[in-house]
Amino acid sequence: MTTQITHLRGIAALRPLRGHHPAVVVCLDDAAAYESRRDELAGLDAKLVVEREPGELSARLGRPSVTVVDRYLEVALHGADLDADDVVKNVRWLEIRCEECPQSGVDMGQCAGDWG
């Protein structure tokens, strides 16, 4: 049975981010590809959370895994092998979308791959 993760609000370590910052949660032994993008993510007001050793995050999200969440800890992207460029593009999309705008119903994620 497969369970789809929809939010990370139940993870105590991430609660301080809720309402303030999107986050990229990396559960990998080698997170260098994501750590090299830390400044770029910070420029988008996102936090990078890395778990190098199996722990609570790996138990909840799987290992290996990379998860992108919005500022309300809703999962936007989750997978075992996500490209760092795609992760940054997804965070950029999270920051420009407007939950209150009529056009927010449009799935802009489909066109996120076109952004440089």
C-alpha positions, 0 to 999 in steps of 0.5 A: 500500500502506498501512502501519498504525503500531503503535508509535514505539519506533524514533524516537530522539527519543521514547525518553526518554519510553518507560516514563514518559509518554504523548505527543501527537506533532503534525506540523503547521505550525500546532499552536496547537490542541494547544499551547493544551492543553499544560497540560491534557496535562501535568496528565495526565502527557503530553508534547506534541511538536510538529514545525512543519517537516518532519523525522524525525517527519513522515517517519515519521508523515506530514504533516499528522498527530497521533499519540497514544501510551501510555507504552510508545510504542504508538500509540493514535490516529493521523490527519491531522486529529484534534480536540484535544478527542478527543486529550485524551480519548484521553490521559485514557483511556490514563491510567485503563486498567489493563493488568493488570486483567481489564476492560482487555480492554474497549474503553473507547475507544468510550465515551471520546467521552462524557467531558467 
